[in-house]
Amino acid sequence: MKRIAILGLTALLAAYGCEKEGPMESAGESMDEAVEEVIERAEQAADEIDAARDRAGDVIEEAGEKAEKAMDDAGDAIEEAAEDAGRGSS
């Protein structure tokens, strides 16, 4: 009977202790919130970096395509000039 009374009292004190928020619990909750905010901001920054990387990749790809076209056009012009020069010297 004594054991049951002690267990009951212990459970009652534990429940009472959980209801009342102490300074350590408050500090812990504040830290949890701060960590969650840091994680959220880091994820947002990572998303922004990914988007910027994708845009940069698109710009680089477009520049490569333009350079390739310019090189093809220059090659065609050189070939045409060479053919014209060959016809003129005969």
C-alpha positions in Angstrom: 0.0 0.0 0.0 2.9 2.3 0.9 4.4 1.6 -2.6 1.2 2.5 -4.4 1.0 5.8 -2.5 4.6 6.6 -3.3 4.1 5.8 -7.0 0.9 7.8 -7.1 2.6 10.8 -5.5 5.6 10.5 -7.8 3.2 10.4 -10.9 1.3 13.4 -9.5 4.5 15.4 -9.0 5.8 14.5 -12.4 2.5 15.6 -14.0 2.6 18.8 -12.1 6.2 19.4 -13.1 5.3 18.9 -16.7 2.5 21.5 -16.6 4.6 24.2 -15.2 7.2 25.6 -17.7 10.5 26.4 -16.1 13.3 28.6 -17.5 15.2 25.7 -18.9 12.2 24.4 -20.8 11.5 27.9 -22.1 15.1 28.3 -23.2 15.0 24.9 -24.9 11.9 25.9 -26.8 13.5 29.2 -27.8 16.6 27.3 -29.1 14.4 24.8 -31.0 12.6 27.7 -32.7 15.9 29.4 -33.5 17.3 26.1 -35.0 14.1 25.6 -37.0 14.4 29.2 -38.4 18.0 28.7 -39.3 17.2 25.4 -41.1 14.3 27.1 -42.9 16.4 30.0 -44.1 19.2 27.6 -45.1 16.8 25.6 -47.2 15.4 28.8 -48.8 19.0 30.0 -49.6 19.7 26.6 -51.1 16.6 26.9 -53.3 17.7 30.3 -54.4 21.2 29.1 -55.2 19.7 26.2 -57.2 17.5 28.6 -59.2 20.5 30.9 -59.8 22.6 28.0 -60.9 19.9 26.9 -63.3 19.6 30.4 -64.8 23.4 30.6 -65.2 23.4 27.2 -66.9 20.7 28.4 -69.3 22.7 31.6 -70.1 25.9 29.6 -70.7 24.1 27.1 -72.9 22.5 29.9 -74.9 25.9 31.7 -75.3 27.5 28.4 -76.4 24.8 27.9 -79.1 25.3 31.5 -80.3 29.1 30.9 -80.5 28.6 27.7 -82.4 26.3 29.4 -84.9 28.8 32.3 -85.3 31.6 29.8 -85.9 29.5 27.9 -88.5 28.6 31.2 -90.2 32.3 32.2 -90.2 33.3 28.8 -91.6 30.7 29.1 -94.3 31.9 32.6 -95.2 35.5 31.4 -95.4 34.6 28.5 -97.6 32.6 30.8 -99.9 35.4 33.3 -100.0 37.9 30.6 -100.9 35.6 29.3 -103.7 35.1 32.8 -105.0 38.9 33.4 -104.9 39.5 30.0 -106.7 37.0 31.0 -109.5 38.6 34.4 -109.9 42.1 33.1 -110.3 41.3 30.5 -113.0 
